[in-house]
Amino acid sequence: MSSHLTNAPATAWLGFLRQNKLSALCAALLLAIAVVSLLAPWIIDAQLTQVRPRMRLQAPSDLALFGTDAMGRDVFGLTVEGAKLSLLVGLLTALAGGVIGTVIGLVTGYFRRIDGVIMRVMDAIMAIPNILFAVAVVSLLGASLATIVAALVFNEIPRVVRLVRSVVLSTREEPYVKAAVGMSIQTPLILARHILPNCVAPLIVQTTYIFASAILSEAILGFLGVGFPQGTPTWGNVMAEGRAVFLRAPWTIIAPGLMLAVTVMSVNLLGDSLRDRLDPRLTRGTRASS
């Protein structure tokens, strides 16, 4: 009996992916990109990403799948290596923004006395343009993984706070929560056991959007020249270095740009599918119509 219950969620997700071919394709693409980026040191010859003047601006061929850039470096190798750092920025931003925003959202939604003050602060943060704030922070503190992630997380926290707060406001009025309060159960336990589980499903969906937004924002910073130091392989840096030779060698921008577009689109489509799968209201509507 216990093994059946344990395998039930996995079976349900497998059935969901079988019914949603697009979601399965997006998940497979993301998994492939992540695995290839992690195995890049063993897949890509280090010499291909070194400066080779004799190989500069070579068109895509068997020797260079995505061609070479103005310094003779293999664009495919740079794109694969750049995926690791770009995905890491997205992952860290999604995790940090989700955790911090969840804690603030739980406290704000449950303790109404501080709700007004904190939400006005969140509204003020949301009024700040994401890219402009990130450019300012990176310019002042220097370009590093911690600085870029912190700048991106700062603008994503209010979105998570508003989402969690809305769930808390509705959940705290449920009878089982009021019963827990009447039994004098400690507030941290009420938040962790009775309210937080209701926030998990929408949080999973929201973090996928944060993940995609962070990858795109990091690429924009690199393209503007205020991201990671020049020479560091990221999708934004590779495209920035290809701007000067785009008319002569368009593949220097098209290859990393296409990889960026595929990744962001896959994450967003997968997020939409997860929302349909995890939102009980949508599930009930689908069942009722069927």
C-alpha positions in Angstrom: 0.0 0.0 0.0 2.8 2.4 0.9 4.7 1.7 -2.3 1.6 2.5 -4.3 1.1 5.8 -2.6 4.8 6.6 -3.0 4.7 5.9 -6.8 1.4 7.7 -7.3 2.8 11.2 -7.7 5.5 10.0 -10.1 2.9 8.2 -12.1 0.6 11.2 -12.2 3.5 13.4 -13.5 4.4 10.9 -16.1 0.8 10.8 -17.3 0.7 14.6 -17.4 3.8 14.7 -19.6 2.4 12.1 -21.9 -0.8 14.0 -22.3 1.1 17.3 -22.8 3.6 16.7 -25.6 4.7 20.4 -25.6 5.5 20.3 -21.9 7.5 17.1 -22.3 9.4 18.6 -25.2 10.2 21.8 -23.1 11.3 19.7 -20.2 13.5 17.6 -22.4 15.1 20.6 -24.0 15.9 22.2 -20.7 17.3 19.0 -19.3 19.5 18.6 -22.4 20.8 22.2 -22.2 21.6 21.7 -18.5 23.3 18.4 -19.0 25.4 19.6 -22.0 26.4 22.7 -20.1 27.6 20.6 -17.1 29.5 18.3 -19.4 31.0 21.1 -21.5 34.6 20.5 -20.2 34.5 17.0 -21.5 32.5 17.7 -24.7 34.2 20.9 -25.9 37.9 20.9 -26.7 39.5 23.8 -24.7 41.5 24.8 -27.7 38.4 25.6 -29.7 37.5 28.4 -27.3 41.0 30.0 -27.4 42.0 32.9 -29.6 42.9 31.5 -33.1 43.5 34.4 -35.5 43.7 32.1 -38.6 40.2 30.8 -37.9 38.4 34.1 -37.4 34.9 34.6 -38.8 34.6 31.1 -40.3 31.1 30.2 -41.5 29.3 27.3 -39.8 30.8 24.0 -41.0 31.8 20.5 -39.9 34.9 22.1 -38.1 32.8 24.8 -36.4 29.1 23.9 -36.0 28.1 27.5 -35.2 31.1 29.1 -37.0 33.8 31.2 -35.3 33.8 34.8 -34.0 36.2 37.7 -34.6 38.9 36.1 -32.5 38.6 32.7 -34.1 36.9 31.1 -31.1 34.3 28.4 -31.8 30.8 29.9 -31.2 29.3 26.5 -30.4 31.8 26.0 -27.6 31.2 29.5 -26.3 27.5 29.0 -26.4 27.7 25.7 -24.5 30.0 27.1 -21.9 27.9 30.2 -21.5 24.8 28.2 -20.7 26.3 27.1 -17.4 26.7 30.6 -16.0 23.5 31.9 -17.5 21.5 29.0 -16.1 23.2 29.3 -12.7 22.2 33.0 -12.5 18.6 32.0 -13.3 18.6 29.2 -10.7 20.1 31.2 -7.9 17.8 34.1 -8.6 14.7 31.9 -8.6 15.7 30.1 -5.4 16.8 33.2 -3.4 13.8 35.3 -4.6 11.4 32.5 -3.8 12.7 31.8 -0.3 13.0 35.5 0.7 9.7 36.5 -0.9 7.9 33.5 0.8 9.1 34.4 4.3 8.1 38.1 3.9 4.8 37.1 2.3 3.9 34.7 5.1 4.7 37.3 7.8 2.9 40.1 5.9 -0.2 38.2 5.2 -0.6 36.7 8.6 0.3 39.7 10.8 -2.0 42.5 9.5 -0.4 45.2 11.6 2.7 45.3 9.5 0.9 44.5 6.2 0.4 48.1 5.1 4.0 49.2 5.7 5.6 46.2 4.1 3.3 46.3 1.0 4.0 49.9 0.4 7.7 49.1 0.4 7.1 46.3 -2.0 5.1 48.7 -4.3 8.0 51.1 -4.2 10.5 48.4 -5.2 8.2 47.3 -8.1 8.2 50.9 -9.4 12.0 50.6 -10.0 12.8 49.4 -13.5 14.6 46.0 -13.3 17.4 46.6 -15.8 18.2 50.1 -14.7 18.5 49.0 -11.1 20.7 46.1 -12.0 22.9 48.3 -14.2 23.3 50.7 -11.3 24.1 48.1 -8.7 26.6 46.2 -11.0 28.3 49.5 -11.9 28.7 50.5 -8.3 29.7 47.2 -6.7 31.4 45.5 -9.7 30.3 42.6 -11.9 30.3 39.3 -10.0 27.9 36.4 -9.6 26.8 37.5 -6.2 26.2 41.1 -7.3 24.2 40.2 -10.4 22.1 37.7 -8.6 21.5 40.1 -5.7 20.4 42.9 -8.1 18.0 40.6 -9.9 16.6 39.1 -6.7 15.8 42.5 -5.3 13.3 43.3 -8.0 11.8 39.8 -8.0 11.0 39.7 -4.3 7.9 41.9 -4.4 6.2 39.7 -7.0 6.7 36.6 -4.7 5.5 38.6 -1.7 2.3 39.7 -3.3 1.6 36.1 -4.5 2.2 34.5 -1.1 0.4 37.2 0.7 -2.7 36.7 -1.4 -2.6 32.9 -0.5 -2.1 33.6 3.2 -5.0 36.1 3.3 -7.4 33.5 2.0 -5.9 30.5 3.9 -5.8 32.1 7.3 -9.6 32.3 7.3 -10.0 28.5 6.8 -11.6 26.6 9.7 -8.5 24.4 10.3 -6.3 27.4 10.7 -8.7 29.0 13.1 -8.9 25.7 15.0 -5.1 25.7 15.3 -5.1 29.2 16.6 -7.8 28.3 19.1 -5.6 25.4 20.3 -2.8 27.9 21.0 -0.4 26.3 18.6 2.7 28.4 18.1 2.5 30.8 15.1 5.6 29.4 13.3 4.1 26.0 13.4 0.8 27.3 12.0 2.6 29.0 9.2 4.8 26.0 8.4 2.2 23.2 8.7 -1.1 24.8 7.6 -0.4 27.8 5.5 2.9 27.2 3.7 1.8 24.0 1.9 -1.0 26.0 0.2 1.7 28.3 -1.2 3.8 25.6 -2.8 1.9 25.1 -6.1 1.7 28.8 -7.1 5.3 29.3 -5.9 6.6 26.6 -8.2 4.9 28.3 -11.1 6.2 31.8 -10.1 9.8 30.6 -9.7 9.8 29.3 -13.3 9.0 32.8 -14.5 11.6 34.3 -12.3 14.1 31.7 -13.6 13.4 32.8 -17.2 13.3 36.5 -16.4 16.7 36.3 -14.7 18.3 34.5 -17.6 17.0 37.1 -20.0 18.1 40.0 -17.7 21.6 38.6 -17.3 21.9 38.4 -21.1 20.7 42.0 -21.4 23.3 43.1 -18.9 26.0 41.2 -20.8 24.9 42.7 -24.1 25.0 46.2 -22.6 28.6 45.5 -21.4 27.8 45.8 -17.6 27.4 42.1 -16.9 30.2 39.6 -16.3 33.7 40.7 -17.3 34.4 40.6 -21.0 35.8 37.3 -22.0 33.6 35.4 -19.6 31.4 33.0 -21.7 27.8 33.9 -21.2 25.1 34.3 -23.8 24.9 38.0 -23.3 28.7 38.5 -23.6 28.9 36.3 -26.7 26.2 38.3 -28.4 27.8 41.6 -27.3 31.2 40.6 -28.8 29.4 39.7 -32.1 27.8 43.1 -32.6 30.7 44.6 -34.4 30.8 41.8 -37.0 27.1 41.0 -37.2 26.7 42.1 -40.9 29.7 40.0 -41.9 29.2 37.0 -39.5 25.6 37.0 -38.3 26.1 33.5 -36.8 28.0 35.1 -33.9 24.8 36.5 -32.5 22.2 34.2 -34.0 23.6 31.0 -32.4 23.6 32.2 -28.7 20.5 34.3 -29.3 18.6 31.3 -30.5 19.8 29.2 -27.6 18.6 32.0 -25.2 15.2 32.2 -26.9 14.7 28.5 -26.8 15.6 28.3 -23.1 13.4 31.2 -22.1 10.5 30.0 -24.2 10.8 26.5 -22.9 10.8 27.7 -19.3 7.7 29.9 -19.8 5.8 27.2 -21.6 6.7 24.7 -18.9 5.5 27.2 -16.3 2.2 27.6 -18.0 1.8 23.8 -18.1 2.6 23.6 -14.4 0.1 26.3 -13.6 -2.6 24.2 -15.4 -1.5 21.1 -13.6 -1.2 22.6 -10.1 -4.0 25.1 -10.0 -7.0 23.2 -8.5 -9.5 25.8 -9.9 -8.3 25.2 -13.4 -8.3 21.4 -12.8 -11.9 21.6 -11.6 -13.0 23.7 -14.5 -11.5 21.2 -16.9 -13.2 18.2 -15.2 -16.5 20.0 -15.2 -16.3 20.8 -18.9 -15.4 17.3 -19.7 
